[in-house]
Amino acid sequence: MTDGMVRVETVVIGAGQAGLSTGYHLSRRGRDFVILDSVRRIGDNWRSHWDSLRLYSPAGSDGLPGLPFPGSRWSYPTKDQVADYLAA
């Protein structure tokens, strides 16, 4: 830390699926990084969508690297299930 500034090698913008996946791979390689997002909690952007929203792909295809999506492989997760999963 210098002059109140924190220096990191990589800044990932957005804590959605792509940002979290990127963070996973950076971590596995021992890289110094931070993930920034505009929402208070990871997954909150999903909570603001329509209540009827479901993913169009089954849960077995929706997991992040190193963290399979919970539940039945053939279920179609709701927006709140996705938000909870990302927050976990």
LUMVEX-268553 format. One line per field, with one value per atom (N, C-alpha, C, O): residue number from 1; residue in one letter; atom name; x, y, z. Coordinates in Angstrom, 1 decimal. Example, Ala and Ser with C-alpha at 12.3 -4.5 7.8 and 13.67 -1.06 7.14 Angstrom:
<recs>
kenu <- c(1 1 1 1 2 2 2 2) .
tivo <- c(a a a a s s s s) .
drendo <- c(N CA C O N CA C O) .
x <- c(13.2 12.3 13.2 14.2 12.8 13.7 12.9 13.4) .
y <- c(-5.7 -4.5 -3.3 -3.3 -2.2 -1.1 0.0 1.1) .
z <- c(7.8 7.8 7.8 8.5 7.1 7.1 7.9 8.0) .
</recs>
This chain:
<recs>
kenu <- c(1 1 1 1 2 2 2 2 3 3 3 3 4 4 4 4 5 5 5 5 6 6 6 6 7 7 7 7 8 8 8 8 9 9 9 9 10 10 10 10 11 11 11 11 12 12 12 12 13 13 13 13 14 14 14 14 15 15 15 15 16 16 16 16 17 17 17 17 18 18 18 18 19 19 19 19 20 20 20 20 21 21 21 21 22 22 22 22 23 23 23 23 24 24 24 24 25 25 25 25 26 26 26 26 27 27 27 27 28 28 28 28 29 29 29 29 30 30 30 30 31 31 31 31 32 32 32 32 33 33 33 33 34 34 34 34 35 35 35 35 36 36 36 36 37 37 37 37 38 38 38 38 39 39 39 39 40 40 40 40 41 41 41 41 42 42 42 42 43 43 43 43 44 44 44 44 45 45 45 45 46 46 46 46 47 47 47 47 48 48 48 48 49 49 49 49 50 50 50 50 51 51 51 51 52 52 52 52 53 53 53 53 54 54 54 54 55 55 55 55 56 56 56 56 57 57 57 57 58 58 58 58 59 59 59 59 60 60 60 60 61 61 61 61 62 62 62 62 63 63 63 63 64 64 64 64 65 65 65 65 66 66 66 66 67 67 67 67 68 68 68 68 69 69 69 69 70 70 70 70 71 71 71 71 72 72 72 72 73 73 73 73 74 74 74 74 75 75 75 75 76 76 76 76 77 77 77 77 78 78 78 78 79 79 79 79 80 80 80 80 81 81 81 81 82 82 82 82 83 83 83 83 84 84 84 84 85 85 85 85 86 86 86 86 87 87 87 87 88 88 88 88) .
tivo <- c(m m m m t t t t d d d d g g g g m m m m v v v v r r r r v v v v e e e e t t t t v v v v v v v v i i i i g g g g a a a a g g g g q q q q a a a a g g g g l l l l s s s s t t t t g g g g y y y y h h h h l l l l s s s s r r r r r r r r g g g g r r r r d d d d f f f f v v v v i i i i l l l l d d d d s s s s v v v v r r r r r r r r i i i i g g g g d d d d n n n n w w w w r r r r s s s s h h h h w w w w d d d d s s s s l l l l r r r r l l l l y y y y s s s s p p p p a a a a g g g g s s s s d d d d g g g g l l l l p p p p g g g g l l l l p p p p f f f f p p p p g g g g s s s s r r r r w w w w s s s s y y y y p p p p t t t t k k k k d d d d q q q q v v v v a a a a d d d d y y y y l l l l a a a a a a a a) .
drendo <- c(N CA C O N CA C O N CA C O N CA C O N CA C O N CA C O N CA C O N CA C O N CA C O N CA C O N CA C O N CA C O N CA C O N CA C O N CA C O N CA C O N CA C O N CA C O N CA C O N CA C O N CA C O N CA C O N CA C O N CA C O N CA C O N CA C O N CA C O N CA C O N CA C O N CA C O N CA C O N CA C O N CA C O N CA C O N CA C O N CA C O N CA C O N CA C O N CA C O N CA C O N CA C O N CA C O N CA C O N CA C O N CA C O N CA C O N CA C O N CA C O N CA C O N CA C O N CA C O N CA C O N CA C O N CA C O N CA C O N CA C O N CA C O N CA C O N CA C O N CA C O N CA C O N CA C O N CA C O N CA C O N CA C O N CA C O N CA C O N CA C O N CA C O N CA C O N CA C O N CA C O N CA C O N CA C O N CA C O N CA C O N CA C O N CA C O N CA C O N CA C O N CA C O N CA C O N CA C O N CA C O N CA C O N CA C O N CA C O N CA C O) .
x <- c(0.8 0.0 0.9 1.9 0.6 1.3 0.4 -0.5 0.6 -0.3 -1.8 -2.6 -2.1 -3.5 -4.1 -5.2 -3.2 -3.7 -3.3 -2.3 -4.2 -3.9 -3.6 -4.4 -2.6 -2.2 -2.5 -2.0 -3.2 -3.4 -3.0 -3.0 -2.7 -2.3 -3.5 -3.4 -4.7 -5.8 -7.1 -7.3 -7.9 -9.2 -10.2 -10.2 -11.1 -12.2 -13.4 -13.8 -14.1 -15.3 -16.5 -16.7 -17.3 -18.5 -18.4 -17.5 -19.3 -19.2 -20.3 -20.9 -20.6 -21.5 -20.8 -19.7 -21.4 -20.8 -19.4 -18.5 -19.2 -17.9 -16.9 -15.7 -17.2 -16.3 -15.9 -14.7 -16.8 -16.5 -15.7 -14.7 -15.9 -15.1 -13.7 -12.7 -13.6 -12.3 -11.5 -10.3 -12.2 -11.6 -11.1 -10.0 -11.9 -11.5 -10.2 -9.3 -10.1 -8.9 -7.7 -6.6 -7.9 -6.8 -6.3 -5.1 -7.2 -6.9 -6.1 -5.1 -6.5 -5.8 -4.4 -3.5 -4.1 -2.8 -2.0 -0.9 -2.6 -1.9 -1.7 -0.8 -2.6 -2.5 -3.2 -4.1 -2.7 -3.3 -4.4 -4.1 -5.6 -6.8 -7.8 -7.8 -8.8 -9.9 -11.1 -10.9 -12.3 -13.5 -14.4 -14.7 -14.8 -15.6 -17.0 -17.1 -18.0 -19.4 -20.2 -19.8 -21.2 -22.0 -23.1 -23.7 -23.4 -24.4 -23.9 -22.7 -24.7 -24.3 -23.9 -22.8 -24.6 -24.3 -24.2 -24.8 -23.3 -23.1 -24.5 -25.0 -24.9 -26.2 -27.4 -28.4 -27.2 -28.4 -28.9 -30.1 -28.1 -28.6 -29.7 -30.6 -29.5 -30.5 -31.8 -32.9 -31.8 -33.0 -33.9 -35.1 -33.4 -34.2 -35.0 -35.7 -34.8 -35.5 -36.9 -37.3 -37.6 -39.0 -39.1 -38.2 -40.1 -40.3 -40.4 -40.0 -40.9 -41.1 -39.8 -39.8 -38.8 -37.5 -36.9 -36.8 -36.6 -35.9 -34.8 -34.9 -33.7 -32.6 -33.1 -34.0 -32.6 -33.0 -32.1 -32.4 -31.1 -30.3 -30.5 -30.7 -30.4 -30.5 -29.4 -28.3 -29.7 -28.7 -27.4 -26.3 -27.4 -26.2 -25.2 -24.0 -25.7 -24.9 -24.6 -23.9 -25.1 -25.0 -24.0 -23.8 -23.2 -22.2 -21.0 -20.6 -20.4 -19.2 -18.0 -18.2 -16.8 -15.7 -15.5 -15.4 -15.4 -15.1 -16.4 -16.2 -17.6 -18.8 -20.0 -20.6 -20.3 -21.5 -22.8 -22.9 -23.7 -25.0 -25.7 -25.8 -26.3 -27.0 -28.3 -28.9 -28.8 -30.1 -30.0 -28.9 -31.2 -31.3 -30.6 -30.8 -29.8 -29.1 -30.1 -29.7 -31.3 -32.2 -33.3 -34.2 -33.1 -34.0 -33.6 -32.5 -34.5 -34.2 -34.3 -35.4 -33.2 -33.2 -33.9 -33.9 -34.5 -35.2 -34.2 -33.0 -34.6 -33.7 -33.1 -32.0 -34.0 -33.5 -32.6 -31.7 -32.8 -31.8 -30.5 -29.4 -30.4 -29.2 -28.5 -27.3 -29.3 -28.7 -28.1 -27.0 -28.8 -28.3 -27.1 -26.1 -27.1 -25.9 -24.7 -23.6 -24.8 -23.7 -23.2 -22.0 -24.2 -23.8 -23.0 -22.1 -23.3 -22.6 -21.2 -20.4) .
y <- c(-1.2 0.0 1.2 1.3 2.2 3.4 4.6 4.6 5.6 6.8 6.4 7.1 5.4 5.0 4.2 3.9 4.0 3.2 1.7 1.4 0.9 -0.6 -0.9 -0.6 -1.6 -2.0 -3.5 -4.3 -3.9 -5.3 -5.4 -4.5 -6.6 -7.0 -6.9 -6.4 -7.4 -7.5 -7.0 -7.4 -6.2 -5.8 -6.4 -6.2 -7.2 -7.8 -7.0 -6.7 -6.5 -5.7 -6.5 -7.1 -6.7 -7.5 -8.8 -9.6 -9.1 -10.3 -11.3 -12.0 -11.2 -12.2 -13.5 -13.7 -14.3 -15.6 -15.5 -16.2 -14.6 -14.5 -13.9 -14.4 -12.9 -12.3 -13.3 -13.4 -14.1 -15.1 -16.2 -16.7 -16.6 -17.6 -17.1 -17.9 -15.9 -15.3 -15.3 -15.6 -14.9 -14.8 -16.2 -16.4 -17.2 -18.6 -19.0 -19.5 -18.7 -19.1 -18.3 -18.8 -17.0 -16.2 -16.7 -16.8 -17.1 -17.6 -18.9 -19.0 -19.8 -21.0 -20.8 -21.7 -19.7 -19.4 -18.5 -18.1 -18.2 -17.4 -16.0 -15.3 -15.5 -14.1 -13.1 -13.5 -11.9 -10.9 -10.2 -9.6 -10.2 -9.6 -9.2 -9.5 -8.4 -7.9 -8.0 -7.7 -8.3 -8.3 -7.2 -7.1 -6.2 -5.1 -5.2 -5.7 -4.9 -4.9 -3.8 -3.3 -3.3 -2.2 -2.6 -1.7 -3.8 -4.3 -4.5 -4.8 -4.5 -4.7 -6.1 -6.3 -7.1 -8.5 -9.2 -8.9 -10.1 -10.9 -11.6 -12.2 -11.5 -12.1 -11.2 -11.6 -10.0 -9.1 -8.7 -8.4 -8.6 -8.2 -9.2 -8.8 -10.5 -11.5 -11.3 -11.6 -10.9 -10.7 -9.6 -9.6 -8.7 -7.6 -8.0 -7.2 -9.2 -9.6 -10.1 -10.2 -10.4 -10.9 -12.1 -13.0 -12.2 -13.4 -14.7 -15.8 -14.6 -15.8 -16.3 -17.3 -15.5 -15.9 -17.2 -17.4 -18.0 -19.3 -19.3 -18.7 -20.0 -20.2 -21.1 -21.9 -20.9 -21.7 -22.9 -23.8 -23.1 -24.2 -25.0 -24.3 -26.3 -27.0 -26.8 -26.4 -27.0 -26.7 -27.5 -27.0 -28.6 -29.4 -28.7 -29.0 -27.7 -26.9 -25.5 -24.7 -25.2 -23.8 -23.5 -22.4 -24.5 -24.3 -23.5 -23.5 -22.9 -22.2 -23.2 -24.3 -22.9 -23.8 -24.1 -23.1 -25.3 -25.7 -25.7 -26.0 -25.3 -25.2 -25.6 -24.8 -26.9 -27.3 -26.7 -26.4 -26.5 -25.9 -26.9 -28.1 -26.5 -27.5 -28.0 -27.3 -29.1 -29.6 -30.5 -30.9 -30.9 -31.8 -31.2 -30.1 -32.1 -31.6 -31.1 -30.3 -31.7 -31.4 -30.3 -30.1 -29.7 -28.6 -27.3 -27.2 -26.4 -25.1 -24.0 -23.6 -23.6 -22.7 -21.4 -20.8 -20.9 -19.6 -18.5 -18.8 -17.3 -16.2 -16.1 -15.8 -16.4 -16.4 -17.6 -17.4 -18.7 -19.8 -19.4 -19.8 -18.8 -18.3 -17.3 -17.4 -16.3 -15.3 -16.0 -15.6 -16.9 -17.6 -18.4 -18.4 -19.0 -19.8 -18.9 -19.2 -17.8 -16.9 -16.3 -16.1 -16.0 -15.4 -16.5 -16.1 -17.7 -18.8 -18.9 -19.7) .
z <- c(0.0 0.0 0.0 0.8 -0.9 -1.0 -1.1 -1.9 -0.2 -0.2 -0.2 -0.8 0.6 0.8 -0.4 -0.4 -1.4 -2.6 -2.4 -1.9 -2.9 -2.9 -4.4 -5.3 -4.6 -5.9 -6.1 -5.3 -7.2 -7.5 -9.0 -9.8 -9.3 -10.7 -11.7 -12.8 -11.2 -12.1 -11.4 -10.2 -12.1 -11.6 -12.5 -13.7 -12.0 -12.7 -12.4 -11.3 -13.5 -13.3 -13.5 -14.6 -12.5 -12.5 -11.8 -12.1 -10.9 -10.1 -10.6 -9.8 -11.9 -12.5 -12.7 -12.2 -13.6 -13.8 -14.5 -14.0 -15.4 -16.1 -15.1 -15.1 -14.3 -13.4 -12.3 -12.0 -11.8 -10.7 -11.3 -10.6 -12.5 -13.2 -13.4 -13.2 -13.8 -14.0 -12.7 -12.6 -11.6 -10.3 -9.8 -9.2 -10.1 -9.8 -10.5 -9.8 -11.7 -12.5 -12.1 -12.0 -11.8 -11.3 -9.9 -9.7 -9.1 -7.8 -7.9 -7.2 -8.8 -8.9 -9.4 -9.2 -10.1 -10.6 -9.7 -10.0 -8.5 -7.5 -7.8 -7.4 -8.7 -9.1 -8.1 -7.4 -8.0 -7.2 -7.9 -9.0 -7.4 -8.1 -7.2 -6.0 -7.7 -7.0 -7.9 -9.1 -7.4 -8.3 -7.7 -6.6 -8.6 -8.3 -8.9 -10.1 -8.2 -8.7 -8.1 -7.0 -8.8 -8.3 -7.4 -6.7 -7.2 -6.3 -4.9 -4.8 -3.9 -2.5 -2.3 -1.6 -2.8 -2.6 -3.9 -4.9 -4.0 -5.2 -5.5 -4.6 -6.7 -7.1 -7.1 -7.6 -6.5 -6.3 -7.7 -7.8 -8.7 -10.0 -10.5 -11.2 -10.2 -10.6 -9.8 -10.4 -8.6 -7.8 -8.3 -8.0 -9.1 -9.7 -11.0 -11.5 -11.5 -12.7 -12.4 -11.3 -13.5 -13.3 -12.5 -12.6 -11.7 -10.8 -11.6 -11.1 -12.8 -13.6 -14.3 -15.0 -14.2 -15.0 -14.5 -13.3 -15.5 -15.3 -16.3 -17.4 -16.0 -17.0 -18.1 -17.9 -19.3 -20.4 -20.5 -21.4 -19.7 -19.7 -18.4 -17.4 -18.4 -17.1 -16.1 -16.5 -14.9 -13.8 -14.0 -13.6 -14.6 -14.9 -15.8 -15.8 -16.5 -17.4 -16.9 -17.5 -15.7 -15.2 -14.1 -13.7 -13.7 -12.7 -13.1 -14.2 -12.1 -12.3 -12.1 -11.5 -12.6 -12.4 -10.9 -10.1 -10.5 -9.2 -8.2 -7.1 -8.8 -7.9 -8.7 -9.3 -8.8 -9.5 -9.0 -7.8 -9.9 -9.5 -8.7 -9.1 -7.5 -6.7 -7.2 -8.1 -6.8 -7.2 -8.4 -8.8 -8.9 -10.0 -11.3 -11.6 -11.9 -13.1 -14.2 -15.0 -14.2 -15.3 -14.9 -15.6 -13.7 -13.4 -14.0 -14.5 -14.2 -14.7 -13.6 -13.2 -13.1 -12.0 -12.1 -13.2 -11.1 -11.0 -10.8 -10.5 -11.0 -10.8 -9.3 -9.1 -8.4 -7.0 -6.7 -5.9 -7.3 -7.1 -7.7 -7.1 -8.8 -9.4 -8.5 -8.3 -8.0 -7.1 -5.9 -5.4 -5.3 -4.1 -4.4 -3.6 -5.5 -5.9 -6.1 -5.6 -6.8 -7.0 -5.7 -5.5 -4.8 -3.5 -2.6 -1.9 -2.8 -2.1 -2.6 -2.1) .
</recs>
